[in-house]
């Protein structure tokens, strides 16, 4: 199984990155043997992966990182870097490779403190792999200080360091950074491509795979979760019933509270196991015996970890809310399609009765206002408005139409 198998519907991008990985392989060989480097190399020191949500920017960047670290002997015989089976590929894909460093936003921003050690490491030679790879999953969340630190590292990188930045669009990254990167733009994969991936890679039944791919409109991660997690399907079903519960003010407030509580529970469930593991690992690293007291002077380190985990829980809750709002937007988009006499693009065919009821009960203009209310709620959450206040304002706007 090649690392490129994870690039769903991105054949052109796969060809481009394969060519770059071949040249990267030749550059390492030239540096270690004294052979002449390839002319007009397709490899460069910094890459910017962009694409709409669900297109797989992070997965594509990680597949490229694995190809750069591939140590399969088939490469010497003309094989494609990125076999997917060797130690270099495997550890890069699962996130344990010593020379593939991943940075992701813990809260709403990537802080300078989060980048400091990574930037410092980017100036060192690879410890065990062929390249020192820095993968920034949420480059659009770099704040001013952390972005400036990245800029300095990208301007004068070490000879065998590669930066892989992921963002929704080039406009989300500082012009001074993106001008030094090679841009790779991904597109939303087709519904059929995502369904095929779910059947081949996840073993999902074809009917379930098709329904999940259609409901998420080609969003790979959401489709995978919807197809494989019954709890995710149940949460989505609850969200899609919300428009039928906002006929009166009390219903609006109850629906808003339940939506926020569900997001908080989801965030807590996702964070609990990770938080406990991180705390135990840090205590062990600080020299505390199991169940024993921490050494003197280390309380501040534990406090920093607790603050980081709190920021991550807040972001996870807002991400869960954003997912629910995305489902709501898709529902009203289908309602609008029905009101305008189109059934071709209906995504939520499993709740067609609800769609038709909402379509009969309103006009295209009121449906557009409801979609705008959902967008306003997402903007409010981005501005750190209290989630309950933002969602209550949205449900009241959905009632007003």
N, C-alpha and C positions, 0 to 999 in steps of 0.2 A: 504494500500500500504506500504509494508515494505521498509526500507531504503536500503535493499539489492537488490531491484529491479533495482537500477541504475547500478549494476555491470553487464555490458553486456558481455556475453561470459566468465565470470570469476567464474564459479561455484566452482572450487576447492578453490580459494581464499576466496570466500564467506563462505564456510564451516570452513576454518581456522579462519577467523575473528569472526564468530559467536561463535565458541568454546572459543576464547579468551575473547569475551564480556561476556559470561556466567561466566567465571572464575573471570573476573573483577568485575562483580556484586557480586559474592560470597566474594571477598576480601573486598569490601566496607561493606557488611553485617557483615562480621567477625570483621572489625574494629569498627563498631558502636554498635555491640551487645555482643562482647566478644566471639563469636563462633569461633571454630578452622578454620583457613584458609584452602582452598583446597590444596591437595597434588599435586606436579608436575604441578603447575599452567601454563596454556598456555598464561597467560597475562604477559607482561613485560613493562618497563617504556619507551622504545624507539623503534620506528618502522621505517624502511626505505622501502618506496614503490617505485619500479622502473618498467619501461616498456617503450616500444617505444611510440613516439608521437601518441596521440589519443587513447591509451589503457585505459585511465581513471584513472590514478594514483591519481590525486587530488580528483576526485569524490569518489574513493574507500576510501581514507583517511577520507574524510568528512562523508561518510556513517558510517565508524567505529567510528568516533567521536560522531555521533548521537546515535549510539548503546550504547556507554559508558555513555551517558547522559540520556538514556531512563528511564522514570519514569512510564511506563505503569504498572498498577496493575497486568497484566497478567504474568509478570515476576515471581511473587511469586507462580504462579500456573504452572510453567514450560514453560511459553511462551518464545519465542526467543527475546532477547533484540534488539531493533531497530524496534519498531512497525510502526514508520513513522507518527503517528497521535498525540502522546502526546506532551506536551509543550517542553520537553527536546529534542525530535527528531526534531520537527518542527523548533525551533529556531537555533539548531545546523546546520541544512541543509540550512537555508536561511542566516546564518552568523550573527545572532543577539544574540546568547547565550553568557551570561556574562563570562562563563568559557571555551569558545572555541575561542582562539586567533589565527588569521590567519596572516601570514607574507608572502608577495609576493614581488618580485623584482619590484621596481618602475622604475629603469633604467636598465642598463645592469648588475648591481650587487646589492646584498643586503648589504648595508653598516652597519657598527657597530652602527651608530645612529638609524638605522631602527630596530635594534635588542635589543637596551639597555632596553627599558621599558618592552619588552616582556620577556627577560631573567630575569629581576627583578621580574616580576609577576609569573614566573614559580616556584619561591621558596615560593609562598604563598599557603595557603589552598584554595580549591574551595569556591567561594562566595555563590553560590546557587545550583550548580550542584553536581554531584557525583565525577567528576574528573576535574582537571585543565588540559585542552588539548591545546597544542601548535602545530599548523599545519603550516609547512613551505612549501609553494607550489613550490618554485624554489631553492631547496637546492644546486643545482649545481652552483648557482649564488652567494653563500656566498663568500665574499672575505676573506683574511687572518684574519683580526681582528674580523669580525662577526662570522667566523667559530670557532675561538678560544673561543669566548663568548659562542657559542652553546656547544662546547666540555665541558667546565667547568660545564654547567648546566646539560648536559647529564651524566657526570661522577658522580655527587652527587645530584640527583633530590630529590625534596620533595616527601613524601610518596605517595601522590595521584596526582602526575603530570605525564602526558604522552606526549612524543614528537612524532609527526608524520611528517617525512621528505619525500618529494617527489622529485625524480630526474630521469633522463633518464636511468642511469645505476649506479651500485655500484662504478665504477671507477670515477664517477663525484663527489664523496663525499670523504672527507678526510678519510684515513684509520683509524685514531684514533676515528673518529665519527662512521663510519660504523661498526667498530668492537664492538661497544656498542649497536648496534641496531639489532632487529630481522628483517631479510630481507623478503619482500614479493614481488615476481616478477610477473608482469602481462604480458599477451600476447596480441597481436593484435587480437581483436575479428573478427570473420568471417563476410564476407559481409552479409550473410543471417541473422546473429544475429543482426547486426546493422539495417538492413532493418526492421526486426521484431520489434525492439525497436521503430523505428520511427513511425511505424503504430500504435503500442499499446499506446505509451506515448505521441506522438505529434499529432496523428490523421491525419497523412500524407497518401495520396493515395498510395496504394501498388506499382504502377508503378513508381511514383516519388520517393518513399522511396528506391526502388531497384536501380534506376539510381543514386541517391545520394550516397548510400552505395558503389556501384561499382566504381563510379568516385573517391571517397576518399579512397578506399581500406581499409575500416574498421576503419577510423579515426572518432571517435564518434562525437566530437564537430564540426568538419568540415562538416560531413554528416548532422548533425542536422541543421546547419546554411544554408547549400546548399538546403536542402529540404524545409525550412520554410521561407527563405528570398529571394525574387525575385531579389533584388539588388546584392546579393552574386552570384546568377546564372549568372547575366549579367556581373559582373566583371570577373568571370571565363571564360565566352565565349570570352570576349575581350582578356584575357591573352592567350587563346589557339589559337587566330588568329595571335599572334605576329610572329611566325616563317614564316608566309606568307608575312610579311611586311619588311623583312630584305634583300631584293634582292639588294638594293643599299645603299650607305653610309647615304644619307639623311633620308631614311626610318629607318635605324638603330637608328639614333640620335633622330628622332621624336618618335619612339616606346619607347625608353628609357625614354625620358622626360615624356611621357604620363603615363608610368608605375609608375614612381616616384611620379608624381602629383596625380595619383589615390590613391597611398598609403598614401600620405600626407592628402588628403581629407578624406580618411577613418579614419585616426587617429584623425583628427580634429573633425569629427562628433561623434566619440566615446568618445572623451575627453571633449567636450564643456559642456554637461549637468553635468557630474561629477565634472568638475572644478568649475562651478558656485555654485553647491550645497555645495562643500567642503568649498569654500570661505565664503559663507553666514553662514554656521554652525560655522566656526572658529570666524568670526566677532561677532556672537551672544555669543559665549563662552567667548570672550574677553570683553564683556560688551558694544559693540557698538550698538546703536539703529539702526533700519532699515533705511538705507540711511544716517546715521549719521557718524561722524568722529570716528576713533579708539582712544581709550585711549592712553595717552602718554606712550612711551616705548614699544609699541607692534608692531611697524613697522617691527622689525626684525623677529617676528614670521610669519607675512604675507609674508615676503620675502622668508623665508624657505619653506613655502607652495608653492609659485610660482616656486621656484627652483625644488621642488619635482614634480610638475605638468609638468614642462618642460622636466624633465628626463623621465616621464611616456609617454609623447607625442612622444618623440624620439624613445622610445622602441616600442610603438604601431605602429609607421610608419614602423619600421624595421620588426616587426612581420607580418605586412600586406604585405610587400615586400617578406618576406620569404614564406608566403602562396602562393603568385603568382609564386615564383620560384619552389615551390613544385609541383604546377600544371604543370609547364613547364617540369619539370623532368619526371613526369608521362606521359606526351604527348610523349616525346622522347623515353621513355621506351617502349611505345606501338609501336612506329615507328620501334624500333630495333626488337621487337617481330615479326612484319610483315616482315621485311627484312630477318629474320632468318627462316621464314616459319611457325611461330606459331601464332594461333589466340585464343588460349585457355585463355590466361591471359589478354586480352585486357580490359582496364578499361574505356577508353574514347570512347565507342561505339557511342556516340551521335555526334562525329566529325570524323567518320570513313573516310569520303571523304578527309579530311585534312590529316589524317594519311597515307592513301594510296598515296596521292600526294607527301608527304614528303619522304615516303619510296622509291618511284620511282626516286625521285630526288637526292638521295644520296646513300651511302654505309654504311654497319654496322660500319666501322671504323670512318667515318665522324660523324655518329650519336653518337658514344661513345665520340668523341672529344667534341661534343656539350653538352653532359651530363656533361663532365668534366668542361666545361666553366661555366655552371650553378653552379656547386659545388664551383668553384673558386670565383664566385660572392658572394656566401653565406659566404665563408671564409673571403672575403674582408669586407663584412658588419660586421662580428663578430669582425674584427680588427679596426672598426670605420672608415673605408674609407668612404668618402662622397658618399651617395647613388647614385647620378647621375653618378659619375665617374665609380663606380663599375658596374652599369647596362649598361652604354655605352660600357664599355670594353666587357661585356658579349654579347651584341647584335652584336658587330663587330665580335666577335669570332663565333657566330651562323651563321653569313653571310659567314665567311671564311670556316667553316665546317671542 
